[in-house]
Amino acid sequence: MNAMERFEQWCNNPYFDQATRAELRALAEAGDTKEIEDRFYRDLAFGTGGLRGILGAGSNRMNLYTVRKATQGLANYLLKHANGKPQSVAIAHD
């Protein structure tokens, strides 16, 4: 899926909240294709410093949806490797 297809998905999918879709509609109305491309050309990368990025709507931004995706990935990993043992995590920010 390319950046514009992702953008359209975020704009039209009711999964994304009204404020997120309004932020994206404003970009479209302004014709800011460079900003749209930057927000959607990839998923925000998890690096050695954790999940960090510019706050805002988009798959390449830090927001509720990218945090949910990373959290689900961690939960899936823990469940797969727990071998029936209880697991715990620490969540922090700076």
N, CA, C and O of each residue as an XYZ file, in Angstrom:
376
protein
N       0.841     -1.174      0.000
C       0.000      0.000      0.000
C       0.891      1.244      0.000
O       1.816      1.345      0.806
N       0.618      2.183     -0.894
C       1.435      3.397     -0.942
C       0.907      4.452      0.038
O      -0.126      4.260      0.679
N       1.629      5.556      0.140
C       1.310      6.597      1.123
C      -0.099      7.166      0.924
O      -0.829      7.360      1.896
N      -0.479      7.430     -0.306
C      -1.798      8.015     -0.550
C      -2.917      7.022     -0.229
O      -3.978      7.424      0.249
N      -2.697      5.755     -0.482
C      -3.697      4.740     -0.134
C      -3.861      4.647      1.380
O      -4.982      4.549      1.880
N      -2.743      4.678      2.112
C      -2.814      4.681      3.577
C      -3.543      5.921      4.079
O      -4.389      5.843      4.969
N      -3.203      7.062      3.494
C      -3.847      8.321      3.871
C      -5.355      8.208      3.684
O      -6.112      8.553      4.592
N      -5.802      7.737      2.540
C      -7.233      7.589      2.267
C      -7.884      6.637      3.259
O      -9.006      6.875      3.707
N      -7.196      5.573      3.601
C      -7.728      4.619      4.573
C      -7.950      5.295      5.924
O      -9.006      5.136      6.536
N      -6.954      6.050      6.386
C      -7.081      6.749      7.661
C      -8.192      7.792      7.602
O      -8.889      8.002      8.594
N      -8.366      8.440      6.473
C      -9.403      9.473      6.342
C     -10.815      8.893      6.346
O     -11.747      9.541      6.823
N     -10.978      7.698      5.827
C     -12.308      7.138      5.596
C     -12.714      6.025      6.542
O     -13.892      5.673      6.591
N     -11.792      5.464      7.287
C     -12.098      4.337      8.155
C     -12.628      4.837      9.498
O     -11.945      5.605     10.176
N     -13.838      4.415      9.896
C     -14.396      4.876     11.169
C     -13.608      4.408     12.397
O     -13.860      4.886     13.503
N     -12.666      3.486     12.222
C     -11.793      3.081     13.333
C     -11.030      4.286     13.881
O     -10.805      4.382     15.088
N     -10.635      5.200     13.005
C      -9.875      6.378     13.410
C     -10.843      7.450     13.895
O     -11.873      7.701     13.269
N     -10.500      8.083     15.023
C     -11.407      9.034     15.652
C     -11.600     10.296     14.805
O     -10.848     10.566     13.869
N     -12.636     11.056     15.169
C     -13.009     12.265     14.429
C     -11.867     13.275     14.368
O     -11.615     13.859     13.314
N     -11.170     13.486     15.495
C     -10.092     14.480     15.538
C      -8.959     14.096     14.588
O      -8.392     14.956     13.915
N      -8.635     12.819     14.536
C      -7.584     12.341     13.635
C      -7.988     12.570     12.188
O      -7.199     13.072     11.387
N      -9.212     12.203     11.859
C      -9.680     12.380     10.483
C      -9.787     13.854     10.112
O      -9.539     14.221      8.963
N     -10.153     14.702     11.068
C     -10.225     16.146     10.807
C      -8.834     16.717     10.542
O      -8.668     17.559      9.659
N      -7.838     16.265     11.299
C      -6.457     16.706     11.084
C      -5.997     16.348      9.678
O      -5.346     17.147      9.006
N      -6.337     15.157      9.244
C      -5.942     14.709      7.909
C      -6.715     15.420      6.805
O      -6.154     15.733      5.755
N      -7.998     15.674      7.036
C      -8.791     16.419      6.044
C      -8.217     17.818      5.839
O      -8.202     18.336      4.722
N      -7.743     18.426      6.936
C      -7.142     19.762      6.834
C      -5.899     19.737      5.942
O      -5.665     20.673      5.177
N      -5.105     18.674      6.039
C      -3.933     18.535      5.167
C      -4.360     18.416      3.708
O      -3.764     19.028      2.821
N      -5.389     17.628      3.475
C      -5.878     17.438      2.106
C      -6.419     18.750      1.541
O      -6.151     19.094      0.390
N      -7.179     19.474      2.353
C      -7.750     20.740      1.899
C      -6.664     21.776      1.611
O      -6.821     22.619      0.728
N      -5.562     21.706      2.361
C      -4.441     22.622      2.136
C      -3.588     22.178      0.951
O      -2.732     22.929      0.484
N      -3.820     20.954      0.463
C      -3.034     20.428     -0.656
C      -1.604     20.121     -0.285
O      -0.710     20.179     -1.129
N      -1.381     19.789      0.989
C      -0.023     19.554      1.502
C       0.411     18.108      1.241
O       0.495     17.301      2.166
N       0.683     17.793     -0.017
C       1.027     16.418     -0.393
C       2.367     15.973      0.189
O       2.548     14.789      0.470
N       3.310     16.901      0.376
C       4.598     16.533      0.988
C       4.389     16.054      2.422
O       4.983     15.060      2.839
N       3.557     16.752      3.166
C       3.278     16.371      4.553
C       2.533     15.043      4.611
O       2.829     14.194      5.452
N       1.569     14.868      3.717
C       0.830     13.605      3.657
C       1.794     12.458      3.364
O       1.744     11.418      4.021
N       2.662     12.645      2.387
C       3.650     11.613      2.039
C       4.533     11.281      3.238
O       4.787     10.108      3.514
N       5.002     12.303      3.950
C       5.881     12.074      5.102
C       5.157     11.330      6.218
O       5.764     10.510      6.907
N       3.892     11.599      6.401
C       3.132     10.947      7.467
C       2.771      9.501      7.158
O       2.496      8.726      8.074
N       2.768      9.127      5.884
C       2.247      7.806      5.510
C       3.176      6.949      4.662
O       2.762      5.871      4.236
N       4.404      7.368      4.395
C       5.243      6.574      3.501
C       5.763      5.301      4.165
O       6.252      4.400      3.484
N       5.660      5.226      5.485
C       6.086      4.017      6.205
C       5.410      3.990      7.565
O       4.749      4.946      7.970
N       5.593      2.868      8.265
C       5.182      2.785      9.662
C       6.301      3.357     10.515
O       7.477      3.229     10.172
N       5.943      3.984     11.615
C       6.929      4.513     12.546
C       7.816      3.366     13.019
O       7.316      2.330     13.456
N       9.117      3.550     12.933
C      10.067      2.474     13.248
C      10.357      2.405     14.742
O      10.498      3.429     15.410
N      10.443      1.195     15.245
C      10.850      0.943     16.629
C      12.358      0.754     16.609
O      12.858     -0.203     16.018
N      13.077      1.651     17.246
C      14.533      1.598     17.216
C      15.127      1.308     18.579
O      14.411      0.922     19.503
N      16.420      1.489     18.709
C      17.110      1.207     19.964
C      16.640      2.120     21.092
O      16.748      1.760     22.264
N      16.123      3.286     20.755
C      15.582      4.201     21.757
C      14.096      4.004     21.992
O      13.467      4.800     22.689
N      13.535      2.962     21.423
C      12.110      2.707     21.565
C      11.332      3.261     20.393
O      11.872      3.440     19.302
N      10.074      3.527     20.623
C       9.192      4.068     19.598
C       9.128      5.577     19.812
O       8.524      6.056     20.772
N       9.758      6.314     18.907
C       9.828      7.764     19.032
C       9.495      8.393     17.695
O       9.795      7.846     16.634
N       8.870      9.550     17.772
C       8.558     10.247     16.533
C       7.772     11.511     16.793
O       7.438     11.840     17.931
N       7.485     12.206     15.720
C       6.686     13.424     15.772
C       5.253     13.051     16.126
O       4.721     12.071     15.604
N       4.629     13.821     17.004
C       3.232     13.591     17.348
C       2.336     14.041     16.206
O       2.568     15.088     15.602
N       1.319     13.255     15.913
C       0.361     13.638     14.884
C      -0.312     12.429     14.275
O       0.008     11.288     14.611
N      -1.239     12.685     13.383
C      -1.962     11.623     12.693
C      -1.104     11.062     11.569
O      -0.458     11.809     10.834
N      -1.103      9.743     11.445
C      -0.384      9.086     10.365
C       0.376      7.872     10.852
O       0.673      7.747     12.040
N       0.687      6.985      9.935
C       1.399      5.752     10.289
C       2.865      6.003     10.631
O       3.499      5.160     11.266
N       3.411      7.144     10.222
C       4.797      7.505     10.530
C       4.834      8.608     11.591
O       5.744      9.437     11.596
N       3.859      8.615     12.473
C       3.768      9.586     13.550
C       3.455      8.855     14.855
O       2.912      7.751     14.844
N       3.797      9.471     15.953
C       3.455      8.919     17.265
C       2.024      9.348     17.582
O       1.713     10.538     17.621
N       1.170      8.370     17.805
C      -0.224      8.634     18.125
C      -0.828      7.392     18.768
O      -0.169      6.359     18.889
N      -2.052      7.502     19.165
C      -2.764      6.410     19.808
C      -2.697      5.119     18.992
O      -2.561      4.033     19.556
N      -2.790      5.234     17.693
C      -2.871      4.058     16.832
C      -1.524      3.363     16.666
O      -1.472      2.134     16.607
N      -0.437      4.122     16.591
C       0.883      3.483     16.501
C       1.262      2.855     17.840
O       1.924      1.817     17.871
N       0.849      3.471     18.941
C       1.108      2.881     20.262
C       0.305      1.596     20.422
O       0.821      0.607     20.942
N      -0.936      1.597     19.987
C      -1.754      0.377     20.050
C      -1.113     -0.755     19.253
O      -1.053     -1.894     19.715
N      -0.637     -0.433     18.062
C      -0.030     -1.460     17.205
C       1.217     -2.050     17.862
O       1.405     -3.266     17.848
N       2.065     -1.205     18.433
C       3.276     -1.683     19.101
C       2.920     -2.503     20.341
O       3.557     -3.518     20.621
N       1.915     -2.065     21.072
C       1.479     -2.785     22.272
C       0.958     -4.166     21.909
O       1.263     -5.146     22.589
N       0.184     -4.248     20.854
C      -0.338     -5.552     20.425
C       0.797     -6.464     19.985
O       0.781     -7.661     20.270
N       1.777     -5.906     19.294
C       2.935     -6.701     18.887
C       3.691     -7.251     20.084
O       4.085     -8.417     20.085
N       3.897     -6.426     21.103
C       4.580     -6.885     22.316
C       3.762     -7.966     23.022
O       4.314     -8.972     23.469
N       2.456     -7.763     23.121
C       1.597     -8.761     23.756
C       1.647    -10.092     23.011
O       1.728    -11.151     23.634
N       1.600    -10.043     21.697
C       1.692    -11.275     20.899
C       3.012    -11.989     21.142
O       3.043    -13.210     21.293
N       4.099    -11.234     21.181
C       5.424    -11.815     21.428
C       5.473    -12.469     22.806
O       5.942    -13.600     22.940
N       4.993    -11.766     23.830
C       5.028    -12.320     25.187
C       4.199    -13.591     25.297
O       4.625    -14.563     25.920
N       3.022    -13.585     24.696
C       2.177    -14.774     24.731
C       2.847    -15.958     24.040
O       2.749    -17.094     24.504
N       3.513    -15.693     22.952
C       4.169    -16.763     22.188
C       5.355    -17.365     22.953
O       5.607    -18.566     22.859
N       6.083    -16.533     23.711
C       7.303    -16.984     24.365
C       7.187    -17.169     25.874
O       8.195    -17.418     26.536
N       5.986    -17.053     26.434
C       5.811    -17.111     27.887
C       5.913    -18.519     28.441
O       6.238    -18.696     29.615
N       5.642    -19.530     27.618
C       5.666    -20.917     28.072
C       4.825    -21.122     29.327
O       5.202    -21.882     30.219
N       3.685    -20.441     29.388
C       2.771    -20.600     30.513
C       3.150    -19.837     31.760
O       2.430    -19.896     32.757
N       4.267    -19.118     31.734
C       4.704    -18.352     32.911
C       4.092    -16.957     32.876
O       3.923    -16.374     31.805
N       3.758    -16.420     34.061
C       3.232    -15.049     34.103
C       4.274    -14.056     33.577
O       5.469    -14.210     33.828
N       3.815    -13.048     32.855
C       4.699    -12.043     32.291
C       4.292    -10.668     32.814
O       3.143    -10.454     33.202
N       5.245     -9.743     32.819
C       4.931     -8.371     33.191
C       5.736     -7.430     32.299
O       6.738     -7.822     31.699
N       5.284     -6.202     32.225
C       5.979     -5.189     31.434
C       6.018     -3.882     32.221
O       5.221     -3.664     33.134
N       6.948     -3.031     31.854
C       7.009     -1.682     32.418
C       6.793     -0.694     31.270
O       7.378     -0.837     30.196
N       5.965      0.286     31.505
C       5.685      1.310     30.500
C       6.139      2.647     31.079
O       5.779      3.006     32.201
N       6.932      3.376     30.303
C       7.470      4.636     30.791
C       7.533      5.661     29.663
O       7.384      5.315     28.491
N       7.749      6.895     30.016
C       7.953      7.945     29.012
C       8.873      8.993     29.595
O       9.090      9.051     30.806
N       9.416      9.825     28.711
C      10.275     10.916     29.183
C       9.806     12.218     28.622
O      10.400     13.260     28.902
